[in-house]
């Protein structure tokens, strides 16, 4: 029951906050259903990854300090994004190598930080969800979650418990969609070729819905699928697992 388990700080992420708040609500539902007490620190901002990827270490450290302060004291920090969770878990400790006290706080935060679905399966030992989603889906493994946090089997395990859902594996599931944060801005032609190939692979599966665990990837693939005239809908995996996938898919007009 909610509140009987650990105290969790939800790192909402910039893209969820600005483009897809339903992912945040779905994350809260999943965590509370698993017994957690969930709080969303009002002072949280970006994880700092855009600045980090651009080589701006001064601003990255400034942002990271704010995150470290905002999430002090929680048993765990959870993000519905392998990218943001990977930034905190893998890169924060290295940012403060010349500041022992801050480095220790960063390391403590890193050890407590998890991607949402991985946290549910690997830490809370959630074996199934109470959700239904009729139809066939395919799944894209986002780079940071896969390579930095080893998120691969966890979403598939929980999706296998969703009533009515059938998963068709995407042959190129582990290949980058071309978003890569600032990569798509620095190298737009390469990025476009990558997402075009990804979109064609998605369409070839025949699945009605594409799922993933990172909103950046989902926005990128949704845009390309739409421009190619595909009817494939795009959703964050948390929305399906939480039983909150009855609203407009990513890129679709909102309801009046």
N, C-alpha and C positions, 0 to 999 in steps of 0.2 A: 504494500500500500504506500501511497505517496508520503514522504517524510520519514519513513522508517529506516532509510539507508543513508548513504553519504551526502554531504553538503557539496553540491556541484555549482561551479560558476560557469555559466554558458557564455562562451566567446561567440557572439552572434555572427561576426564577419561583416565587412563593408558591403559586399554584394548582396548578402541576404537582407541586411538592413535597408538598402536602397532599392533593390529590385524584386526581392522575393521574400517578404516577411513571413509568408506561410511556412517556409522551411524552418524558421526559428520557432514558430508555434508547434510545428511537428516535432522538432527536437525536444522541446519542453515536455510535450505529451509522452514521448517515448521514455524520457528519463524519469518522469513522475510515475509512469506506469511500472517502471522497474524499481520504484521505491525511493528515488532520490528526492532530496529537497533542492530545488533549482532556484538560483538567483541570477539576475542579469545586471552586473555592475554598470551603473549609469555613466561612469567615467571612462569606460573602455572606448578605444578608437580602433584604428587599423593595426594589424600585426607588424607593419613596417616592411612587408615584402617588396612592394613596388620600389621603395627607396633602396632597399638592399640589392635588388636585381639591377638597379641602375648605378650601383657603386657609391651611393651617397651614404657613407657610414655614419656621418655625424647625425643626420636626421633619423637614420635607422635606430641608432642608440637612444636618441631622444624619445622616439615612439616606444621602443622596447621598455624603457624605464617606466613609462606610463602604464603599460600593460602589466608589468611586474607589480607595480603599486596597486593597480585595480583588482588583481586576482590574488592578493596576499590573503592567506587564512583559509582558503577553500580546501576541502579534501582532494578535489579533482577539478581540473579545468577541461571542458569538453567543447569542441567546435564541429559544426556540421560541414567540415571542409578539411580534406587531407592536406591541402596547400597551406592553410593558416596554421593548423596543428603542427605540420611539419616544420614550419618556420620557427615556431616557439620551441618545439621539442629538439630540433636538430641544430639550429643556428644561434639561438639566443645565448647559450653559454659561451660561444666563441666570440661574441661581440665585446665581451668585457674581460678579456684575458689580462688586461693591464689594470683591472680594478677588482681585486680579490673579493671584497665584500659584496659588490654587485654581482660578480660572477657566481658567487655561492647562492645568492637569491635567484639568479637566472637558472642555475642548475636545479634548484629545488622546484621551480615552476615547471621546467622542462620535464622532470620526472613525473609530475602530476597531470601533464597535458596529454589528451587523447583525441583522436578522431571519433566522431559520434558512434558509428556502427561498430567499430573496433572496441570501443569502450563497453558498449552493451554486451557484446559477445565475449570478449577476452577478460574483462574486469568484473562485470556484473553477472556473467554466466547466463545471460538471457538465451533461452533456447527456441522461443517462438514468439510471435506477435499475434495480436487479435485484430486482424485486418483482412479485408477482401478486396481484390482487384481483378475483375474478369478480363482476360485478354492475354496476349503474348507480349513479352517485353524482351529487350536486349540490354546489355550492360557494358558501359565503358569504364575501364579502370584508369582513373586520373593519375597522372605521373607521380606527383608528390606523395599521395596516399599509398600508392603501390610501392614505390622505390624507397621512400624514406620511412614509412610506417608499416609496411608489409600488410596493407589492407587489400585483400584479394578474396579469400574464402568467406569472410564474415558477412558481407552483404548478401552473397548468394545463399548462405545458410539460412538467414532470416527470410529472404524472399521465398525460399522453398516452403515456408510455413504460411504464406499469404494465400488465403482461400481463392481459388479460381485463377491464380496467376501461373503462367507457363513461361519459363525462361529459355530463350534461344540464344546460345552463345555467339558473340560477335567475333569473327576470326581475327580482327585487328584490335581486340579489346585492350591490349597493352601498348598499343602505338599511340603516341601523342596526337591530340586533336589539332595542334597548331596554335592553341591560345598562348600558353606559357607566360601569362602575365604581360610583361613589357616586350616579350619576344614578338608578339603579333604586331606591335607598333614599330619595332626596330626592323623587322624582316617581313613586311606584309605579303610579298609575293610568295615566299616560302610558306608562310602561315596559311595563306589561302589555298595553296596546293595541298597541304596536309589536311585541312578541314574538308576540302572537296572530296578527297579520297576517303576520308572517314565517313562522310555523309553518304557516299555511294555504297560503302560497305554496310552501313546501318540499313539503308533502304533494301539492300539485297537480302537481308535476313527475313524480311517480310513481317517483322515485329511491328505492332501498332504503337509501341511506346519505347522510347530510349530513356534509360536511367543512368545516373552517375551520382557521385558523392561530392562533386565540386561545382559550384554555381558558375564559375568562370568558364569551365569546359562546356557546361550545359548551355549557357548563353551563346557561346561561339558556335556550337553544333546546331542549336536551334535556328540561329540566323541563317546558316548555310543551307540547312534542310528546307527552310521556308523559301529561300531564293531559288532553290532547285525545283520547287514545286512539289516537294514530298509531303505526304499526309501524315508522316510519323509525328506523334506528339512527344514532347520532351518534359521530363519531370525529375526532381531531386528524389533520390531513393528514400529519404526520410518521410516524404509526403505519402508514399505508398505504404511504407512500413507502419506509419501512424494511422492509416485509414483516413487520410486527409487529402485524397487525390480526386475529389469530385468537382473541384473548381477548374477554371481555365488553366491549360497547360502553359508552360513557359513560351512567351511570344504571342499568345492568343489574347484577344481583347478581353478586358474585364467585364464582369456582369454588371448591368445597370441596376 
